[in-house]
Amino acid sequence: MQSLEDRYINAGLRNPDLIEAALALAENRLHDAEPLLKRHLKADPFDVAAMRMLAELAGRIGRYRDSENLLRRALELAPGFTAARSNLALVLYRQNRTSEALEMLDALLEFDPAHSANSNLKAAALGRLGDYQEAIALYEKVLSDVPGQPKIWMSYGHVLKTVGRLDESIAAYRRALEIAPMLGEVWWSLANLKTIRFDEHDISAMENALNTPRLKSEDKLHLHFALGKAFEELKQPDASFEHYNAGNMLRRAMQDHDPETTSRQVERAKASFTSAFFARHRKTGHLAVDPVFIVGMPRAGSTLIEQILSSHSMIEGTSELADIPALAARIGARGQGIEAIEAAELKSMG
């Protein structure tokens, strides 16, 4: 008997609106895809394939709560919709709910151990939780099975860099570029290592990549930043600033910045984190004297302080944690006080 999701997916193959929406998603024309999907779901609110597509769209623009709600609704209607479950694991990971994502990924990989995308996401989640050796082992297994995946080579390079295996990290990045020389994030990852200098061949390869037809904006901006770094090291400031400026203009166009939303979030944070809140939590936290937490506003130098401290042989730098920004974003987005957030999270922990 055909499942609910199979019926809707097969129907979607013949539905002009969904075909057009899928094409718009593939071309990143989100402003065209969204009204098509919403109109279709208004007419057929049980189409789980359309829900998944709209959830993907919401995730691309950072509306992770909306994406999660759509995916959970799709899974209520079609519990066997494994593609939607994979999407939900990714959305949980992007919300910094890594343990929840891992639990879902373990179940998915038990069902389909050869699913490279789920394995890749699990390795990234393990790395986020500090299980670097397990993450590296999983990346190596995935790459032995599917060696032609440039983004997995890039992710492998990231975790190798984190554990200090820089030569192997560079080799992984270079392998990714052999497969897909237009991947801007890989070029920027190399530039951001600050231990290598791009040669003429690298610069030519990046300039050629910028001319790739239909190149994604994300790749373009990273290529511009990497070229900005390359020309900066060559003492060519005009070319360097030209690329930095082009990259920043692309980045700004991709940012959905609403100053009023930011102001509201700040006001809610001020109302939540009161003297009474800190008094109530004065005995909480880690009692050992060993951990050092560096907290600061963006561009205030907190990363530099971490790098200076971690250069000492007896200090290990970990990584920048997203927990505090994620908590602040949840408080601001929900319009709730800290007490409501605490209660909800305690309930979720059992």
C-alpha positions, -999 to +999 in steps of 0.1 A: +000+000+000+014+034-010+023+056+020+009+091+025+042+108+017+046+087-015+011+096-027+018+133-022+053+132-037+040+114-068+011+139-070+036+167-067+055+155-097+024+164-117+014+196-099+025+227-118+027+249-087+049+224-069+071+219-099+076+256-103+082+260-065+108+232-066+126+249-095+125+283-077+140+266-046+167+250-067+176+284-081+173+301-047+144+323-058+127+321-024+105+351-031+089+331-059+087+298-041+071+310-009+037+323-023+034+292-045+039+268-016+016+288+008-012+289-019-009+252-024-009+243+013-040+266+018-058+245-008-043+212+005-032+215+041-022+178+043+004+178+016+035+167+035+058+171+005+048+208+002+053+212+040+088+199+037+096+223+008+082+253+028+102+241+058+133+241+037+126+276+026+120+288+061+153+272+072+172+290+045+162+324+058+168+315+094+131+309+105+141+277+122+111+276+145+087+278+116+107+252+098+106+229+128+069+233+132+062+224+096+084+194+097+069+181+129+034+185+114+045+166+083+059+138+105+026+137+125+008+130+092+035+107+078+058+092+104+077+073+078+088+104+059+125+099+065+135+129+043+115+152+065+131+136+096+165+143+082+155+179+076+143+181+112+176+169+125+194+196+105+170+223+118+176+211+154+213+212+148+211+248+135+192+258+166+221+245+187+199+217+200+227+193+192+218+164+216+183+163+201+197+163+166+221+134+175+193+113+189+173+117+157+204+110+135+212+078+154+177+065+147+180+076+110+214+059+106+202+027+122+175+026+095+199+036+067+236+034+078+248+043+043+231+077+043+261+100+038+243+133+045+230+121+078+265+107+087+281+140+078+256+159+100+262+135+128+300+140+125+295+178+126+272+174+157+299+153+174+325+179+167+303+206+182+300+186+214+338+181+215+338+145+205+365+152+179+381+118+175+347+101+170+338+129+145+371+124+126+365+086+125+330+091+111+342+116+085+369+091+074+343+063+071+320+085+050+348+097+027+360+061+022+325+053+009+318+085-010+352+102-017+338+126-043+319+148-018+337+182-016+316+196+013+324+165+034+361+170+027+356+206+038+339+196+070+366+170+076+392+198+072+373+219+098+375+193+125+412+185+117+420+222+121+402+222+154+424+194+168+456+210+155+463+187+126+469+216+102+488+198+074+460+173+072+434+200+074+450+219+044+452+186+025+415+180+031+406+215+019+428+211-012+411+178-019+377+196-017+389+222-042+402+195-066+366+183-068+348+217-067+371+247-072+342+271-070+334+263-033+342+297-018+339+286+018+369+262+013+390+290-001+381+313+028+388+284+052+423+282+038+428+320+040+415+320+076+441+295+087+466+324+085+494+299+080+496+297+042+500+323+015+481+319-018+503+318-049+496+329-084+480+296-093+456+299-063+446+335-072+440+325-108+418+296-097+398+319-074+393+345-101+382+317-125+358+304-099+342+338-096+334+336-133+315+303-129+280+306-144+252+308-118+276+308-089+259+311-056+262+344-037+275+325-006+304+312-028+310+346-043+313+364-011+338+338+004+358+340-028+360+378-026+371+376+011+398+350+003+410+371-027+410+402-004+433+383+020+455+371-009+460+406-023+465+421+012+494+397+017+508+407-017+507+444-006+482+453-032+457+473-011+435+486-039+427+451-052+424+438-017+398+464-007+379+460-039+374+423-031+366+430+006+340+456-004+324+433-030+322+405-004+307+428+022+281+441-003+270+405-010+269+397+027+248+428+035+223+419+007+219+384+023+213+398+058+177+402+068+184+429+094+156+445+112+169+471+138+135+472+155+135+435+161+170+438+176+159+466+198+129+446+211+152+416+218+176+439+238+147+453+258+134+418+266+169+407+276+173+437+299+139+429+315+148+392+320+184+394+332+177+415+363+196+417+396+171+393+410+179+368+383+216+369+390+210+367+428+189+337+422+217+320+403+247+331+423+255+296+434+250+279+400+277+272+374+309+253+375+326+253+409+361+244+396+386+272+391+399+257+358+374+268+331+377+304+318+347+318+299+353+349+278+321+368+271+319+399+250+300+419+224+307+413+187+340+427+175+351+435+211+382+413+209+370+382+228+382+358+200+417+375+201+418+371+239+410+334+235+437+330+210+463+347+231+454+326+262+453+293+242+488+300+229+501+291+264+512+255+266+490+248+297+458+263+283+436+247+257+413+269+237+380+251+227+357+269+204+332+298+203+300+285+219+266+295+205+247+287+237+243+323+250+234+338+217+209+310+211+193+315+245+191+352+240+175+347+205+149+323+219+140+348+247+138+376+222+119+357+195+093+342+220+088+374+239+090+355+271+109+361+303+138+340+314+116+322+340+094+308+312+125+297+292+140+280+323+108+262+331+104+250+295+140+237+293+138+220+327+106+203+315+123+191+283+152+176+305+127+156+324 
